[in-house]
């Protein structure tokens, strides 16, 4: 997973946060604890590592600088989002069409019932005469 970039053998002390700074050197700062703010940074060892984008640089358990490839999923998320938006649009369109169809069917049913009622009234009127 991770590959060693520089062998330094830095010994760590408790209460400090160790990291690789923008110059590619190992730096440390006092960790913030219980309301107290962290301290200023100080360089521990000079390595001058040139950082490549797409990699995470860290101080491993042996005190050496290592790097690991970052897993990025930006493109996949965008595709999912576009898919969701498209799905919503389709659902909306289906609902609209369904409403129109229901209205048409309801109108036809009302007309049918009205015709039957009129036919019955006409029959009753003709029988009475």
DSSP file (Angstrom, degrees, kcal/mol; ACC not computed):
  #  RESIDUE AA STRUCTURE BP1 BP2  ACC     N-H-->O    O-->H-N    N-H-->O    O-->H-N    TCO  KAPPA ALPHA  PHI   PSI    X-CA   Y-CA   Z-CA
    1    1 A X              0   0    0      0, 0.0    68,-0.5     0, 0.0     2,-0.3   0.000 360.0 360.0 360.0 -61.6    0.0    0.0    0.0
    2    2 A X  E     -A   68   0A   0     66,-0.1     2,-0.4    64,-0.0    66,-0.2  -0.716 360.0-154.8-100.8 149.1    2.5    2.6    1.2
    3    3 A X  E     -A   67   0A   0     64,-2.5    64,-2.2    -2,-0.3     2,-0.2  -0.956  22.4-114.0-122.0 142.8    6.0    3.1   -0.2
    4    4 A X  E     +A   66   0A   0     -2,-0.4    62,-0.3    62,-0.2     3,-0.1  -0.530  29.7 176.7 -75.0 137.1    9.0    4.7    1.6
    5    5 A X  E     +     0   0A   0     60,-3.3     2,-0.3     1,-0.4    61,-0.2   0.769  68.9   7.3-106.1 -42.8   10.1    7.9    0.2
    6    6 A X  E     -A   65   0A   0     59,-1.7    59,-2.2    43,-0.0     2,-0.7  -0.994  63.2-138.1-145.8 136.0   12.9    8.9    2.7
    7    7 A X        +     0   0    0     -2,-0.3    57,-0.1    57,-0.2    56,-0.1  -0.841  41.6 143.6 -95.4 117.2   14.5    7.1    5.6
    8    8 A X        -     0   0    0     -2,-0.7    56,-0.2    55,-0.2    -1,-0.2   0.668  44.1-143.5-122.2 -34.4   15.0    9.4    8.5
    9    9 A X        -     0   0    0     54,-0.2     2,-0.2     1,-0.2    54,-0.2   0.908  26.5-172.0  66.9  43.5   14.4    7.4   11.7
   10   10 A X        -     0   0    0     53,-2.0     2,-0.5     1,-0.1    -1,-0.2  -0.505  16.3-138.6 -70.7 130.2   12.7   10.3   13.6
   11   11 A X        -     0   0    0     -2,-0.2     2,-0.3    52,-0.1    -1,-0.1  -0.789  20.3-138.8 -89.9 131.2   12.1    9.5   17.3
   12   12 A X        -     0   0    0     -2,-0.5     2,-0.3     6,-0.0     5,-0.0  -0.634   9.3-152.3 -94.3 148.5    8.7   10.8   18.4
   13   13 A X    >   -     0   0    0     -2,-0.3     3,-1.0     1,-0.0     2,-0.1  -0.872  29.2-101.4-112.8 150.9    7.8   12.4   21.7
   14   14 A X  T 3  S+     0   0    0     -2,-0.3     3,-0.1     1,-0.2    -1,-0.0  -0.397 102.5  31.7 -69.1 147.4    4.4   12.3   23.4
   15   15 A X  T 3  S+     0   0    0      1,-0.3    16,-2.4    -2,-0.1     2,-0.4   0.479  96.5 105.5  87.6   3.3    2.2   15.4   23.1
   16   16 A X  E <   -C   30   0B   0     -3,-1.0     2,-0.6    14,-0.2    -1,-0.3  -0.903  61.4-140.7-118.9 147.5    3.4   16.4   19.6
   17   17 A X  E     -C   29   0B   0     12,-3.2    12,-1.6    -2,-0.4     2,-0.4  -0.926  20.5-156.5-104.0 121.4    1.8   16.0   16.2
   18   18 A X  E     +C   28   0B   0     -2,-0.6     2,-0.3    10,-0.2    41,-0.3  -0.816  23.4 153.5-102.1 137.7    4.2   15.0   13.5
   19   19 A X  E     -C   27   0B   0      8,-2.4     8,-3.0    -2,-0.4     2,-0.6  -0.958  47.2-102.5-153.7 167.8    3.6   15.8    9.8
   20   20 A X  E     -C   26   0B   0     37,-0.4     6,-0.2    -2,-0.3    37,-0.1  -0.885  43.0-147.6 -98.1 117.7    5.2   16.5    6.5
   21   21 A X    >   -     0   0    0      4,-2.6     3,-1.9    -2,-0.6    -1,-0.0  -0.118  32.0 -89.2 -80.8-179.2    5.2   20.2    5.7
   22   22 A X  T 3  S+     0   0    0      1,-0.3    29,-0.2     2,-0.1    -1,-0.1   0.697 125.7  58.2 -66.7 -18.5    4.9   22.0    2.4
   23   23 A X  T 3  S-     0   0    0      2,-0.1    -1,-0.3    27,-0.1     3,-0.1   0.535 118.6-109.5 -85.1  -6.5    8.7   22.0    2.0
   24   24 A X  S <  S+     0   0    0     -3,-1.9    25,-1.6     1,-0.3     2,-0.2   0.648  79.4 124.3  86.3  16.4    8.8   18.1    2.3
   25   25 A X        -     0   0    0     22,-0.2    -4,-2.6    23,-0.2     2,-0.5  -0.667  68.5-103.2-103.9 162.8   10.4   18.2    5.7
   26   26 A X  E     +CD  20  45B   0     19,-2.2    18,-3.1    -2,-0.2    19,-1.5  -0.756  46.3 174.4 -87.1 126.6    9.2   16.6    9.0
   27   27 A X  E     -CD  19  43B   0     -8,-3.0    -8,-2.4    -2,-0.5     2,-0.3  -0.826  13.1-159.5-125.4 165.8    7.7   19.1   11.3
   28   28 A X  E     -CD  18  42B   0     14,-2.2    14,-2.3    -2,-0.3     2,-0.3  -0.987   5.5-172.7-144.4 155.0    5.9   18.9   14.7
   29   29 A X  E     -C   17   0B   0    -12,-1.6   -12,-3.2    -2,-0.3     2,-0.2  -0.981  38.2 -93.9-143.6 155.0    3.6   21.0   16.8
   30   30 A X  E     -C   16   0B   0     10,-0.5     9,-0.9    -2,-0.3   -14,-0.2  -0.495  47.3-117.3 -69.3 133.2    2.2   20.7   20.3
   31   31 A X        -     0   0    0    -16,-2.4     2,-0.3    -2,-0.2    -1,-0.1  -0.457  24.3-113.3 -73.7 143.2   -1.2   19.0   20.2
   32   32 A X        -     0   0    0     -2,-0.1     2,-0.4     6,-0.1     5,-0.2  -0.608  40.8-177.6 -74.3 131.6   -4.2   21.0   21.4
   33   33 A X  B >   -E   36   0C   0      3,-0.6     3,-2.0    -2,-0.3     0, 0.0  -0.989  52.1 -21.8-138.1 126.8   -5.6   19.4   24.6
   34   34 A X  T 3  S-     0   0    0     -2,-0.4     3,-0.1     1,-0.3    -1,-0.1   0.862 128.7 -34.4  49.0  57.2   -8.6   20.3   26.8
   35   35 A X  T 3  S+     0   0    0      1,-0.3     2,-0.3    -3,-0.0    -1,-0.3   0.166 111.0 117.1  88.4 -19.8   -9.2   23.9   25.7
   36   36 A X  B <   -E   33   0C   0     -3,-2.0    -3,-0.6     1,-0.1    -1,-0.3  -0.656  64.1-126.8 -81.9 137.6   -5.5   24.7   25.3
   37   37 A X        -     0   0    0     -2,-0.3    -4,-0.1    -5,-0.2    -1,-0.1  -0.431  28.3 -98.3 -80.7 158.7   -4.6   25.7   21.8
   38   38 A X        -     0   0    0      1,-0.1    -7,-0.2    -6,-0.1    -1,-0.1  -0.263  39.7-115.4 -71.9 162.7   -1.7   23.9   19.9
   39   39 A X        -     0   0    0     -9,-0.9    -1,-0.1     1,-0.2     2,-0.1  -0.204  37.5 -74.2 -91.0-177.0    1.7   25.4   19.7
   40   40 A X        -     0   0    0    -11,-0.1   -10,-0.5     1,-0.1     2,-0.2  -0.350  53.0-104.1 -74.5 159.1    3.8   26.7   16.8
   41   41 A X        -     0   0    0    -12,-0.2     2,-0.3    -2,-0.1   -12,-0.2  -0.557  33.9-172.5 -86.5 150.3    5.4   24.3   14.4
   42   42 A X  E     -D   28   0B   0    -14,-2.3   -14,-2.2    -2,-0.2     2,-0.3  -0.997  27.4-112.1-139.9 143.7    9.1   23.5   14.4
   43   43 A X  E     +D   27   0B   0     -2,-0.3   -16,-0.3   -16,-0.2     3,-0.1  -0.549  27.8 179.4 -77.2 137.0   11.2   21.4   11.9
   44   44 A X  E     +     0   0B   0    -18,-3.1     2,-0.3     1,-0.4   -17,-0.2   0.799  68.4   3.5-102.1 -44.7   12.5   18.1   13.2
   45   45 A X  E     -D   26   0B   0    -19,-1.5   -19,-2.2   -35,-0.0     2,-0.5  -0.999  65.3-130.7-146.9 141.4   14.3   16.8   10.2
   46   46 A X        +     0   0    0     -2,-0.3   -21,-0.1   -21,-0.2   -22,-0.0  -0.810  39.4 147.9 -94.5 128.4   15.1   18.1    6.7
   47   47 A X        -     0   0    0     -2,-0.5   -22,-0.2     2,-0.1    -1,-0.2   0.597  38.6-148.2-126.1 -33.8   14.3   15.7    3.9
   48   48 A X        -     0   0    0      1,-0.2     2,-0.3     0, 0.0   -24,-0.2   0.867  26.8-178.6  64.3  38.3   13.3   18.0    1.0
   49   49 A X        -     0   0    0    -25,-1.6     2,-0.6     1,-0.1    -1,-0.2  -0.524  25.2-133.0 -72.8 131.6   10.8   15.5   -0.5
   50   50 A X        -     0   0    0     -2,-0.3     2,-0.3   -26,-0.1   -27,-0.1  -0.779  25.0-139.2 -84.8 119.3    9.1   16.7   -3.7
   51   51 A X        -     0   0    0     -2,-0.6     2,-0.3   -29,-0.2     5,-0.0  -0.616  10.2-152.2 -85.5 136.8    5.4   16.0   -3.2
   52   52 A X    >   -     0   0    0     -2,-0.3     3,-1.1     1,-0.0     2,-0.1  -0.819  25.3-109.4-102.0 145.9    3.3   14.6   -6.1
   53   53 A X  T 3  S+     0   0    0     -2,-0.3     3,-0.1     1,-0.2    -1,-0.0  -0.453 101.8  39.4 -72.4 149.3   -0.4   15.3   -6.3
   54   54 A X  T 3  S+     0   0    0      1,-0.3    16,-2.5    -2,-0.1     2,-0.3   0.451  97.9  98.2  91.2   1.7   -2.7   12.3   -5.7
   55   55 A X  E <   -B   69   0A   0     -3,-1.1     2,-0.6    14,-0.2    -1,-0.3  -0.935  64.4-140.2-123.6 148.1   -0.5   10.9   -2.9
   56   56 A X  E     -B   68   0A   0     12,-3.1    12,-1.9    -2,-0.3     2,-0.4  -0.930  19.6-155.3-104.6 121.7   -0.8   11.3    0.9
   57   57 A X  E     +B   67   0A   0     -2,-0.6   -37,-0.4    10,-0.2     2,-0.3  -0.829  24.1 157.2-101.2 134.7    2.6   11.8    2.6
   58   58 A X  E     -B   66   0A   0      8,-2.5     8,-2.8    -2,-0.4     2,-0.7  -0.950  46.4-103.1-150.7 166.3    3.0   10.8    6.3
   59   59 A X  E     -B   65   0A   0     -2,-0.3     6,-0.2   -41,-0.3   -41,-0.1  -0.864  43.7-148.2 -95.0 115.4    5.5    9.8    9.0
   60   60 A X    >   -     0   0    0      4,-2.8     3,-2.0    -2,-0.7    -1,-0.0  -0.110  31.8 -88.7 -81.1-178.6    5.3    6.0    9.4
   61   61 A X  T 3  S+     0   0    0      1,-0.3    -1,-0.1     2,-0.1    -2,-0.0   0.698 126.1  56.0 -67.5 -18.1    5.9    4.0   12.6
   62   62 A X  T 3  S-     0   0    0      2,-0.1    -1,-0.3   -51,-0.1     3,-0.1   0.483 119.7-107.7 -88.4  -3.4    9.7    3.7   11.9
   63   63 A X  S <  S+     0   0    0     -3,-2.0   -53,-2.0     1,-0.3     2,-0.3   0.683  79.5 126.7  84.8  18.8   10.0    7.5   11.7
   64   64 A X        -     0   0    0    -56,-0.2    -4,-2.8   -55,-0.2     2,-0.5  -0.716  66.7-105.9-105.7 158.6   10.5    7.5    7.9
   65   65 A X  E     +AB   6  59A   0    -59,-2.2   -60,-3.3    -2,-0.3   -59,-1.7  -0.737  46.0 172.0 -85.5 126.6    8.5    9.5    5.3
   66   66 A X  E     -AB   4  58A   0     -8,-2.8    -8,-2.5    -2,-0.5     2,-0.3  -0.839  16.8-151.4-126.8 165.8    6.1    7.3    3.3
   67   67 A X  E     -AB   3  57A   0    -64,-2.2   -64,-2.5    -2,-0.3     2,-0.3  -0.988   5.2-166.9-139.6 151.4    3.4    7.9    0.8
   68   68 A X  E     -AB   2  56A   0    -12,-1.9   -12,-3.1    -2,-0.3     2,-0.2  -0.987  33.2-104.5-135.5 145.2    0.2    6.2   -0.2
   69   69 A X  E     - B   0  55A   0    -68,-0.5     2,-0.3    -2,-0.3   -14,-0.2  -0.508  38.0-125.9 -70.9 131.4   -2.1    6.7   -3.2
   70   70 A X        -     0   0    0    -16,-2.5     2,-0.7    -2,-0.2    -1,-0.1  -0.565  14.7-132.0 -78.1 139.4   -5.2    8.6   -2.3
   71   71 A X        -     0   0    0     -2,-0.3     2,-0.4     2,-0.0    -1,-0.0  -0.834  29.0-175.8 -93.7 118.7   -8.5    7.0   -3.3
   72   72 A X        +     0   0    0     -2,-0.7     3,-0.1     1,-0.1    -2,-0.0  -0.932  18.7 176.6-117.1 136.6  -10.7    9.6   -5.0
   73   73 A X     >  +     0   0    0     -2,-0.4     4,-1.8     1,-0.1     5,-0.2  -0.022  37.5 125.2-127.2  32.1  -14.2    9.0   -6.2
   74   74 A X  H  > S+     0   0    0      1,-0.2     4,-1.9     2,-0.2     5,-0.2   0.894  74.3  49.8 -60.7 -43.8  -15.3   12.4   -7.5
   75   75 A X  H  > S+     0   0    0      1,-0.2     4,-2.0     2,-0.2    -1,-0.2   0.903 108.9  52.0 -65.6 -40.9  -16.3   11.2  -10.9
   76   76 A X  H  > S+     0   0    0      1,-0.2     4,-2.1     2,-0.2    -1,-0.2   0.912 108.8  50.7 -62.0 -42.9  -18.5    8.4   -9.6
   77   77 A X  H  X S+     0   0    0     -4,-1.8     4,-2.4     1,-0.2    -1,-0.2   0.905 108.3  52.2 -62.9 -41.1  -20.4   10.7   -7.3
   78   78 A X  H  X S+     0   0    0     -4,-1.9     4,-2.3     1,-0.2    -1,-0.2   0.914 108.8  50.7 -62.0 -41.5  -21.1   13.1  -10.1
   79   79 A X  H  X S+     0   0    0     -4,-2.0     4,-2.1     1,-0.2    -1,-0.2   0.905 110.1  49.9 -63.4 -41.0  -22.5   10.3  -12.2
   80   80 A X  H  X S+     0   0    0     -4,-2.1     4,-2.4     2,-0.2    -1,-0.2   0.910 109.8  51.0 -63.2 -42.0  -24.8    9.1   -9.4
   81   81 A X  H  X S+     0   0    0     -4,-2.4     4,-2.4     1,-0.2    -2,-0.2   0.918 110.3  48.7 -63.2 -43.6  -26.0   12.7   -8.8
   82   82 A X  H  X S+     0   0    0     -4,-2.3     4,-2.3     1,-0.2    -1,-0.2   0.881 110.6  52.0 -63.0 -38.0  -26.9   13.1  -12.5
   83   83 A X  H  X S+     0   0    0     -4,-2.1     4,-2.4     2,-0.2    -1,-0.2   0.909 109.2  49.6 -64.4 -42.2  -28.6    9.7  -12.5
   84   84 A X  H  X S+     0   0    0     -4,-2.4     4,-2.5     2,-0.2    -2,-0.2   0.922 110.6  49.7 -62.5 -44.9  -30.7   10.8   -9.5
   85   85 A X  H  X S+     0   0    0     -4,-2.4     4,-2.2     1,-0.2    -1,-0.2   0.917 111.8  48.5 -60.8 -43.9  -31.7   14.1  -11.1
   86   86 A X  H  X S+     0   0    0     -4,-2.3     4,-2.3     1,-0.2    -1,-0.2   0.903 110.3  51.8 -63.0 -41.3  -32.7   12.2  -14.3
   87   87 A X  H  X S+     0   0    0     -4,-2.4     4,-2.5     1,-0.2    -2,-0.2   0.910 109.3  50.1 -61.4 -43.4  -34.7    9.7  -12.2
   88   88 A X  H  X S+     0   0    0     -4,-2.5     4,-2.5     1,-0.2    -1,-0.2   0.913 109.7  50.8 -61.4 -43.4  -36.6   12.6  -10.5
   89   89 A X  H  X S+     0   0    0     -4,-2.2     4,-2.4     1,-0.2    -1,-0.2   0.908 110.8  48.6 -61.9 -42.6  -37.4   14.2  -13.8
   90   90 A X  H  X S+     0   0    0     -4,-2.3     4,-2.6     2,-0.2    -1,-0.2   0.925 110.9  50.4 -63.2 -44.7  -38.8   10.9  -15.2
   91   91 A X  H  X S+     0   0    0     -4,-2.5     4,-2.5     1,-0.2    -2,-0.2   0.920 110.6  49.9 -58.9 -44.5  -40.9   10.4  -12.0
   92   92 A X  H  X S+     0   0    0     -4,-2.5     4,-2.3     1,-0.2    -1,-0.2   0.925 111.7  48.0 -60.2 -46.3  -42.3   14.0  -12.4
   93   93 A X  H  X S+     0   0    0     -4,-2.4     4,-2.5     1,-0.2    -1,-0.2   0.903 111.0  50.9 -62.4 -42.4  -43.1   13.4  -16.0
   94   94 A X  H  X S+     0   0    0     -4,-2.6     4,-2.8     1,-0.2    -1,-0.2   0.905 109.6  50.7 -62.3 -42.1  -44.8   10.1  -15.3
   95   95 A X  H  X S+     0   0    0     -4,-2.5     4,-2.4     2,-0.2    -1,-0.2   0.920 110.3  49.7 -61.4 -43.5  -46.9   11.7  -12.5
   96   96 A X  H  X S+     0   0    0     -4,-2.3     4,-2.0     2,-0.2    -2,-0.2   0.938 113.4  45.1 -60.2 -48.6  -48.0   14.5  -14.9
   97   97 A X  H  X S+     0   0    0     -4,-2.5     4,-2.6     1,-0.2    -1,-0.2   0.903 111.7  53.2 -62.5 -42.2  -49.0   12.0  -17.6
   98   98 A X  H  X S+     0   0    0     -4,-2.8     4,-2.6     1,-0.2    -1,-0.2   0.897 107.3  51.7 -61.5 -40.8  -50.8    9.8  -15.0
   99   99 A X  H  X S+     0   0    0     -4,-2.4     4,-2.5     2,-0.2    -1,-0.2   0.928 110.8  48.0 -60.8 -45.5  -52.8   12.8  -13.8
  100  100 A X  H  X S+     0   0    0     -4,-2.0     4,-2.4     1,-0.2    -2,-0.2   0.920 112.6  48.4 -61.8 -44.4  -53.9   13.6  -17.3
  101  101 A X  H  X S+     0   0    0     -4,-2.6     4,-2.7     1,-0.2     5,-0.2   0.916 111.4  49.9 -62.6 -43.9  -54.9   10.0  -18.0
  102  102 A X  H  X S+     0   0    0     -4,-2.6     4,-2.6     1,-0.2    -1,-0.2   0.908 110.4  50.6 -62.2 -42.2  -56.8    9.8  -14.7
  103  103 A X  H  X S+     0   0    0     -4,-2.5     4,-2.5     2,-0.2    -1,-0.2   0.927 111.6  47.6 -61.3 -45.4  -58.7   13.0  -15.6
  104  104 A X  H  X S+     0   0    0     -4,-2.4     4,-2.4     2,-0.2    -2,-0.2   0.929 113.6  47.2 -61.8 -46.2  -59.6   11.7  -19.1
  105  105 A X  H  X S+     0   0    0     -4,-2.7     4,-2.4     1,-0.2    -1,-0.2   0.908 112.3  50.2 -62.2 -42.3  -60.8    8.3  -17.7
  106  106 A X  H  X S+     0   0    0     -4,-2.6     4,-2.5    -5,-0.2    -1,-0.2   0.914 109.9  50.3 -63.6 -42.6  -62.8   10.1  -15.0
  107  107 A X  H  X S+     0   0    0     -4,-2.5     4,-2.5     2,-0.2    -2,-0.2   0.918 111.2  49.0 -60.8 -44.6  -64.4   12.4  -17.6
  108  108 A X  H  X S+     0   0    0     -4,-2.4     4,-2.4     1,-0.2    -1,-0.2   0.915 111.3  49.5 -61.5 -43.3  -65.4    9.4  -19.7
  109  109 A X  H  X S+     0   0    0     -4,-2.4     4,-2.4     1,-0.2    -2,-0.2   0.907 111.0  49.3 -63.6 -41.9  -66.8    7.6  -16.8
  110  110 A X  H  X S+     0   0    0     -4,-2.5     4,-2.6     1,-0.2    -1,-0.2   0.914 111.2  49.7 -63.6 -42.7  -68.9   10.6  -15.7
  111  111 A X  H  X S+     0   0    0     -4,-2.5     4,-2.5     2,-0.2    -2,-0.2   0.907 110.7  50.2 -61.8 -42.3  -70.2   11.0  -19.3
  112  112 A X  H  X S+     0   0    0     -4,-2.4     4,-2.4     2,-0.2    -2,-0.2   0.929 112.4  46.2 -61.5 -46.9  -71.2    7.3  -19.4
  113  113 A X  H  X S+     0   0    0     -4,-2.4     4,-2.5     1,-0.2    -2,-0.2   0.905 112.5  50.7 -64.0 -41.5  -73.0    7.5  -16.1
  114  114 A X  H  X S+     0   0    0     -4,-2.6     4,-2.5     2,-0.2    -1,-0.2   0.898 109.6  50.9 -63.3 -40.7  -74.7   10.7  -17.2
  115  115 A X  H  X S+     0   0    0     -4,-2.5     4,-2.7     2,-0.2    -2,-0.2   0.918 110.9  48.3 -61.9 -44.3  -75.8    9.1  -20.5
  116  116 A X  H  X S+     0   0    0     -4,-2.4     4,-2.4     2,-0.2    -2,-0.2   0.916 111.7  49.6 -62.8 -42.9  -77.3    6.1  -18.6
  117  117 A X  H  X S+     0   0    0     -4,-2.5     4,-2.2     1,-0.2    -1,-0.2   0.911 112.2  47.8 -63.0 -42.0  -79.1    8.4  -16.2
  118  118 A X  H  X S+     0   0    0     -4,-2.5     4,-2.5     1,-0.2    -2,-0.2   0.900 110.7  52.0 -64.6 -41.1  -80.5   10.4  -19.1
  119  119 A X  H  X S+     0   0    0     -4,-2.7     4,-2.2     1,-0.2    -2,-0.2   0.901 109.8  49.0 -63.2 -40.7  -81.6    7.3  -20.9
  120  120 A X  H  X S+     0   0    0     -4,-2.4     4,-2.4     2,-0.2    -1,-0.2   0.908 111.4  49.2 -65.0 -42.8  -83.4    6.0  -17.8
  121  121 A X  H  X S+     0   0    0     -4,-2.2     4,-2.5     1,-0.2    -2,-0.2   0.906 110.8  50.3 -63.3 -41.5  -85.2    9.3  -17.4
  122  122 A X  H  X S+     0   0    0     -4,-2.5     4,-2.2     1,-0.2    -1,-0.2   0.904 110.8  49.4 -63.6 -40.9  -86.2    9.3  -21.0
  123  123 A X  H  X S+     0   0    0     -4,-2.2     4,-2.1     2,-0.2    -2,-0.2   0.906 111.0  49.5 -63.8 -42.3  -87.5    5.7  -20.6
  124  124 A X  H  X S+     0   0    0     -4,-2.4     4,-2.0     1,-0.2    -2,-0.2   0.905 111.3  49.6 -64.5 -41.7  -89.5    6.7  -17.5
  125  125 A X  H  X S+     0   0    0     -4,-2.5     4,-1.4     1,-0.2    -1,-0.2   0.893 111.5  48.1 -64.8 -40.6  -91.0    9.7  -19.3
  126  126 A X  H  < S+     0   0    0     -4,-2.2    -1,-0.2     1,-0.2    -2,-0.2   0.859 111.3  50.3 -69.5 -34.0  -92.0    7.6  -22.3
  127  127 A X  H  < S+     0   0    0     -4,-2.1    -2,-0.2     1,-0.2    -1,-0.2   0.867 107.9  54.1 -70.1 -36.6  -93.6    5.0  -20.1
  128  128 A X  H  <        0   0    0     -4,-2.0    -1,-0.2     1,-0.3    -2,-0.2   0.841 360.0 360.0 -66.8 -33.7  -95.6    7.6  -18.1
  129  129 A X     <        0   0    0     -4,-1.4    -1,-0.3    -5,-0.1    -2,-0.2   0.460 360.0 360.0 -77.3 360.0  -97.1    9.0  -21.3
